[in-house]
Amino acid sequence: MALRSCLIPFLQQLGDDVSYWGFFVEYAPKMASGAMTTAMVMGCSALLAAVISLIFGLMRLSQNWGVQAAATVYIEFFRGTSLLVQLYWIYYVLPLMGLTLSPFMSGVLALGLNFGAYGAEIVRGGVQSVPRGQWEAALALNMSPAQRMRRIIVPQTFTLILPPMANLTVELLKATALVALITVVDLMFVAKQINATTWLSAQVFGTALIIYYIMARFALIPFLRWLEVLAARKVGKA
Amino acid sequence: MDTRHPQSLPDGSPLVRFADVTKSYGDLTVLDKLNLDIAQNEMVSIIGPSGSGKTTVLRVLMTLETINDGVIYVDGEPLTHMPSGAGLEVASESYLRQRRSKIGMVFQQFNLFPHMTALQNCIEAPMQVLGLSRDEAEERALDLLQMVGMDSKKDQHPTRLSGGQQQRVAIARALAMRPQVMLLDEVTSALDPEVIGEVLNVIRSLNSEHNLTMIMVTHQMGFAREISDRVCFFYEGKIAEQGSPEKLFEDPQNERTKQFLHAVLDAN
């Protein structure tokens, strides 16, 4: 029932005002260019988040009290506060302190920092779930602490953390819609613009939903699956 | 097999010496003022009930665990402590690494690196730690893999190998570092009965053909008796009795040894 009551206005509008096909032909190029920006935001912030995850995840495991505390504070802060507020802080408050970033940069930074904090906890968990025997075998071969981490532990961590990381990446894609609020001209921003001039809300946001879904389901997820298979092959499991 | 006799170092000191070594976890004392000397080329088996501290002897010697008191000497120099002025202080990482290079260990659970093939497992540390070139490391590793009968499987990942095969690769991996002392920690305990023999054969050939000092924790009484120069029976963190295999297995003096051997031999 709920589904039908949602769909009826949409279908009515499709029939009444203008054919969906007409709408699509006119606005598809604009929405496609918005989608490209979304993909760029997503790609850059995923990269940033991955680097941050690795660095702060390993810092969390440091023997050094100060290093560990710094990582903990960072993770607590970015996981414990709202992404939208962080985004506004970086875009509207940092300039008051003399640091002005473009909307795109602000968006990538906020998403990267926020998702990096979640990712760091995944990395920490991954490193800790490498069996103890692996550390011991590497030590018995007289490898240095850095060699143990870099050559033995971290490579094994990848296969363990890829599934939760893939989940987080899909979340990230959907979270990129927030950057529209700081004037990044992404898919959501374009959708709002078209809506403001045409009032074809059902067509506009319906199409946007479908594009997000296609990006996640037919581009991002197959790519992440491929990475998992690649990693599994590396350890001789596939 | 008696072409080979345990020898002391030229200066008469043992290759490995435990001097009043104590290891405890909270209230639980695992090694209680342990004194144990092991001569060069000696093959020592450690037997005893579980919880008697057998495996801990190997783990503290490999520096996988720290000790609470006493000193371990390897090749005449302290292992976990370094000379400082007149006394000793706790060893730094670089000092530890230098001393640790004399020791190799094979684990009950093999602990091969799953992301590397058999060959890569054997060349990793020689290249990273000893600084060998890939060619040198591969030559050394292939010789060893051939010795343990695993050269035909050199490009397989550990998940594709049986337990016995993995353990043979693990032995080759440890030998590739050219240790003076090999520690074997219940190396057949995780294996199916039908593959235990292949691993024991490798250890037999190591013992007879290589100048290697070995300390073996084992539940294989028959094998310990056959191969050892000396057998130590551990009880509550101490050596309750030690001696030649003939003496210890046929004429044990200590009540605990008698009980243990009865129980174990009855089970077999």
Contacts between the chains, C-beta under 8 A, distances in Angstrom:
chain1	res1	chain2	res2	distance
A	131	B	111	7.8
A	133	B	107	6.2
A	133	B	109	5.3
A	133	B	111	3.9
A	134	B	111	6.2
A	134	B	113	6.8
A	136	B	62	7.9
A	136	B	64	5.4
A	136	B	107	7.0
A	136	B	111	6.5
A	137	B	107	6.5
A	137	B	111	3.7
A	137	B	112	7.5
A	137	B	113	7.1
A	137	B	170	8.0
A	138	B	113	7.8
A	138	B	125	7.9
A	139	B	62	7.5
A	139	B	63	7.3
A	139	B	64	6.4
A	139	B	100	8.0
A	140	B	62	5.4
A	140	B	64	7.3
A	140	B	103	7.7
A	140	B	104	6.7
A	140	B	105	4.2
A	140	B	107	7.7
A	140	B	174	7.2
A	141	B	104	7.8
A	141	B	124	7.4
A	141	B	125	3.7
A	141	B	129	6.6
A	141	B	173	7.2
A	141	B	174	7.5
A	141	B	177	6.0
A	142	B	97	5.8
A	142	B	100	5.0
A	142	B	101	5.3
A	142	B	125	6.7
A	142	B	129	5.1
A	142	B	177	6.7
A	143	B	125	6.0
A	143	B	128	6.2
A	143	B	129	5.8
A	144	B	93	7.6
A	144	B	97	6.8
A	144	B	129	7.7
A	145	B	93	7.2
A	147	B	128	5.3
A	147	B	129	7.2
A	151	B	124	6.6
A	151	B	128	6.3
A	152	B	113	5.8
A	155	B	115	4.9
A	156	B	113	7.7
A	156	B	114	6.6
A	156	B	115	5.7
A	159	B	115	7.9
A	234	B	115	5.6
A	235	B	114	4.7
A	235	B	115	4.5
A	235	B	157	6.5
A	235	B	159	7.1
A	236	B	114	6.9
A	236	B	115	7.8
A	236	B	117	7.6
A	236	B	156	7.4
A	236	B	157	2.4
A	236	B	158	7.0
A	236	B	159	4.8
A	236	B	160	6.0
A	237	B	157	7.9
A	237	B	159	6.0
